[in-house]
Amino acid sequence: MFRFKQFSVNNDGTAFKVGTDAVLLGSAATITGGEGRVLDAGTGTGIIALMIAQRLADAGNAGFLADAIDSDAASAAVAKENFAASPWANNLIARHLSLEEIDGILSADQAYDLIVSNPPYFENMLRNPDARRSAARHASEEGLSWHTLATFAGKRLAPGGRLAMILPADIAAKAASAAPKGLRTSRILSIKTSPRKPVTRVILEFSAGTGPEIPPKNEELTIQENGVYTPAYLSLTEPFHVFSYS
């Protein structure tokens, strides 16, 4: 059980456990505070949706609604339990659905202000023999991947809405140059584990809308220096304090 300041996360029975990538995305994804409808695609334990919910509530937004979907039934069930035990039980809906399935049940005019995802990203690599863990880790064109997410966001983001994903640096570079029609790369947050290490993860954000082309905002975050969390990382995660669990 991971214990956060305002909620706890049980990850027993999920295909993929709570990890640093999810914490980084939940903490650092851009929000305005006014997002009315949010989608967490591939929610797993529900941690990213919970972190976004806390940030929206702390910003004074009590009326948001977040769909959290996962194609793994056991993960969706665990997320549902975690949501029910949180302060935002009325704002969070866990669904056992794929991205394709939720697209099929949304009405033509339904759109999201924010889509977040820590998608599977291993490509052309030996798959885990555990089918559930393989699906959680390996991208596929017919399932959840950065490409299917970007395509979905191109259809389902409201004007001015954003898609935020956390990806390995090499895949993020490819994704940033392949925004589908209607989206533009708006933010690139490059993440290092320490100052002397290369960038390993990137939070990549796309925004929906038209108008003059604006260069993306480029930022960098280092997690640790000399074995100690950096002030920037501590400041980012301070509202959650994810450093104790049992």
C-alpha positions as CSV (number, residue, x, y, z in Angstrom):
1,M,0.0,0.0,0.0
2,F,1.5,3.4,-1.1
3,R,0.4,6.2,1.3
4,F,0.2,9.7,-0.1
5,K,-0.8,12.9,1.7
6,Q,-4.4,12.8,0.7
7,F,-5.0,9.2,-0.6
8,S,-3.5,5.7,-0.6
9,V,-3.0,3.3,-3.5
10,N,-3.3,-0.4,-3.4
11,N,-1.6,-2.0,-6.3
12,D,-2.2,-5.7,-5.5
13,G,-3.5,-7.6,-8.5
14,T,-2.6,-4.9,-11.1
15,A,-0.6,-5.7,-14.2
16,F,1.8,-2.9,-13.6
17,K,2.8,-1.4,-10.2
18,V,3.1,2.1,-8.9
19,G,6.4,3.6,-10.3
20,T,8.4,6.8,-10.7
21,D,7.0,7.4,-14.2
22,A,3.4,7.6,-13.0
23,V,4.4,9.9,-10.1
24,L,6.3,12.2,-12.4
25,L,3.4,12.5,-14.9
26,G,0.8,13.0,-12.2
27,S,2.9,15.7,-10.6
28,A,4.2,17.5,-13.7
29,A,1.5,17.3,-16.4
30,T,0.2,20.8,-17.2
31,I,-3.2,21.6,-15.7
32,T,-5.0,25.0,-15.7
33,G,-7.3,24.1,-12.8
34,G,-10.3,24.5,-14.9
35,E,-10.4,21.1,-16.7
36,G,-13.9,19.8,-16.7
37,R,-13.4,16.4,-18.2
38,V,-10.2,14.2,-17.9
39,L,-9.2,10.9,-19.3
40,D,-6.5,8.6,-17.8
41,A,-5.8,6.0,-20.5
42,G,-4.2,2.7,-19.2
43,T,-4.9,3.8,-15.6
44,G,-3.5,0.7,-13.8
45,T,-3.8,1.4,-10.1
46,G,-5.4,4.8,-10.8
47,I,-2.5,6.8,-9.3
48,I,-2.2,9.3,-12.1
49,A,-6.0,10.0,-12.1
50,L,-5.8,10.4,-8.3
51,M,-2.9,12.8,-8.5
52,I,-4.7,14.9,-11.1
53,A,-7.8,14.8,-9.0
54,Q,-6.0,16.2,-6.0
55,R,-4.4,18.9,-8.1
56,L,-7.8,20.0,-9.5
57,A,-9.4,19.9,-6.1
58,D,-6.6,21.9,-4.6
59,A,-7.1,24.4,-7.4
60,G,-10.8,24.8,-6.3
61,N,-12.3,22.7,-9.1
62,A,-14.9,20.4,-7.4
63,G,-16.9,19.7,-10.5
64,F,-14.4,17.8,-12.7
65,L,-15.1,14.3,-14.0
66,A,-12.3,11.9,-14.8
67,D,-12.7,8.6,-16.8
68,A,-9.9,6.1,-16.0
69,I,-9.8,3.2,-18.4
70,D,-7.8,0.0,-18.6
71,S,-8.1,-3.0,-20.9
72,D,-7.0,-5.2,-18.0
73,A,-10.0,-6.1,-15.9
74,A,-8.2,-6.7,-12.6
75,S,-6.4,-3.3,-12.9
76,A,-9.6,-1.5,-13.6
77,A,-11.1,-3.2,-10.5
78,V,-8.2,-2.1,-8.3
79,A,-8.4,1.4,-9.6
80,K,-12.2,1.4,-8.8
81,E,-11.4,0.4,-5.2
82,N,-8.7,3.1,-4.9
83,F,-11.1,5.8,-6.2
84,A,-13.9,4.7,-3.8
85,A,-11.5,5.1,-0.9
86,S,-10.3,8.6,-2.0
87,P,-11.8,12.0,-1.3
88,W,-12.8,12.3,-5.0
89,A,-14.9,9.1,-5.3
90,N,-17.7,11.1,-7.0
91,N,-15.4,12.6,-9.6
92,L,-13.5,9.4,-10.7
93,I,-14.9,6.6,-12.8
94,A,-12.8,3.5,-13.4
95,R,-13.9,1.5,-16.5
96,H,-12.7,-1.8,-18.0
97,L,-12.4,-0.4,-21.5
98,S,-9.8,-0.1,-24.2
99,L,-9.2,3.2,-25.9
100,E,-11.0,2.0,-29.0
101,E,-14.0,0.9,-26.9
102,I,-14.4,4.2,-25.1
103,D,-14.1,6.0,-28.4
104,G,-17.0,3.9,-29.6
105,I,-19.3,4.8,-26.7
106,L,-18.6,8.5,-26.5
107,S,-21.1,10.7,-28.4
108,A,-19.8,12.7,-31.3
109,D,-19.6,15.9,-29.4
110,Q,-18.0,14.6,-26.2
111,A,-14.4,15.8,-25.7
112,Y,-11.7,15.9,-23.0
113,D,-9.9,18.9,-21.7
114,L,-7.0,16.7,-20.6
115,I,-5.8,13.2,-21.5
116,V,-3.0,11.7,-19.5
117,S,-1.2,8.4,-20.0
118,N,1.8,6.4,-19.0
119,P,1.5,4.1,-22.1
120,P,3.3,0.9,-22.9
121,Y,6.4,1.8,-24.8
122,F,8.7,-1.2,-25.5
123,E,8.8,-1.8,-29.2
124,N,10.3,-4.7,-31.1
125,M,11.7,-6.3,-27.9
126,L,11.3,-9.8,-26.4
127,R,7.9,-9.9,-24.7
128,N,7.3,-10.9,-21.1
129,P,5.8,-14.4,-21.0
130,D,3.2,-13.0,-18.5
131,A,0.5,-11.8,-21.0
132,R,-0.9,-9.1,-18.6
133,R,2.6,-7.6,-17.9
134,S,3.4,-7.8,-21.6
135,A,0.3,-5.8,-22.5
136,A,1.1,-3.2,-19.8
137,R,4.7,-2.7,-21.1
138,H,4.6,-3.3,-24.9
139,A,3.2,-0.8,-27.3
140,S,1.0,-2.1,-30.2
141,E,-0.7,-0.4,-33.0
142,E,-4.0,-2.2,-32.2
143,G,-3.8,-1.4,-28.5
144,L,-2.6,1.4,-26.3
145,S,0.5,3.2,-27.6
146,W,1.7,6.8,-28.0
147,H,0.5,6.6,-31.6
148,T,-3.0,5.4,-30.8
149,L,-3.2,8.0,-28.0
150,A,-2.2,10.8,-30.3
151,T,-4.7,9.7,-32.9
152,F,-7.5,9.5,-30.3
153,A,-6.5,12.9,-28.8
154,G,-6.7,14.4,-32.3
155,K,-10.4,13.4,-32.4
156,R,-11.4,13.8,-28.7
157,L,-9.5,16.8,-27.3
158,A,-11.6,19.9,-26.8
159,P,-10.1,23.1,-28.3
160,G,-7.2,24.1,-26.1
161,G,-7.1,20.7,-24.5
162,R,-3.9,18.7,-23.9
163,L,-2.5,15.2,-24.2
164,A,0.3,14.5,-21.7
165,M,2.4,11.3,-21.9
166,I,5.6,10.1,-20.3
167,L,7.9,8.2,-22.7
168,P,11.5,7.1,-23.0
169,A,13.6,9.8,-24.6
170,D,14.1,8.0,-27.9
171,I,10.4,7.3,-28.4
172,A,9.5,10.8,-27.3
173,A,11.7,12.3,-30.0
174,K,9.9,10.3,-32.6
175,A,6.5,11.1,-31.2
176,A,7.2,14.8,-30.9
177,S,7.8,15.0,-34.7
178,A,4.7,13.0,-35.6
179,A,1.8,15.0,-34.1
180,P,-1.5,14.1,-35.9
181,K,-3.6,16.7,-37.6
182,G,-5.1,19.1,-35.1
183,L,-2.4,18.7,-32.5
184,R,0.9,20.5,-31.9
185,T,3.8,19.7,-29.6
186,S,3.5,22.3,-26.8
187,R,5.8,21.1,-24.0
188,I,8.9,18.8,-23.7
189,L,10.0,18.1,-20.1
190,S,13.3,16.1,-20.2
191,I,14.0,14.1,-17.1
192,K,17.4,12.8,-15.8
193,T,17.9,10.6,-12.8
194,S,21.2,12.5,-12.0
195,P,23.1,15.4,-13.5
196,R,25.7,13.2,-15.3
197,K,23.2,10.8,-16.7
198,P,21.5,11.2,-20.1
199,V,17.8,12.0,-20.3
200,T,15.9,8.8,-19.7
201,R,12.3,10.0,-19.7
202,V,10.3,12.8,-21.3
203,I,6.9,14.2,-20.5
204,L,5.6,15.1,-23.9
205,E,2.5,17.3,-24.2
206,F,0.4,18.1,-27.3
207,S,-2.3,20.8,-27.4
208,A,-5.3,21.0,-29.6
209,G,-6.3,24.0,-31.6
210,T,-5.4,26.3,-34.5
211,G,-3.5,29.5,-34.8
212,P,0.1,30.6,-35.2
213,E,2.7,27.9,-34.7
214,I,4.4,28.4,-31.3
215,P,7.7,26.5,-30.4
216,P,7.2,24.0,-27.7
217,K,8.2,24.9,-24.1
218,N,11.5,23.0,-23.3
219,E,12.2,22.2,-19.7
220,E,14.5,19.8,-17.8
221,L,14.2,18.1,-14.4
222,T,16.9,16.2,-12.5
223,I,15.6,13.8,-9.8
224,Q,18.7,13.2,-7.7
225,E,22.1,14.7,-7.2
226,N,24.8,13.0,-5.1
227,G,22.2,10.5,-4.0
228,V,19.8,13.1,-2.6
229,Y,16.5,14.3,-4.2
230,T,16.9,17.7,-5.8
231,P,15.0,20.7,-4.6
232,A,13.1,20.8,-7.9
233,Y,11.9,17.2,-7.6
234,L,11.0,17.7,-3.9
235,S,9.1,20.8,-4.8
236,L,7.2,19.0,-7.6
237,T,6.2,16.1,-5.5
238,E,5.7,17.9,-2.1
239,P,1.9,17.9,-2.4
240,F,2.0,14.1,-2.5
241,H,5.1,13.0,-0.6
242,V,5.5,9.5,-2.1
243,F,8.4,8.5,0.0
244,S,6.7,6.1,2.5
245,Y,4.9,2.8,1.8
246,S,4.3,-0.6,3.3
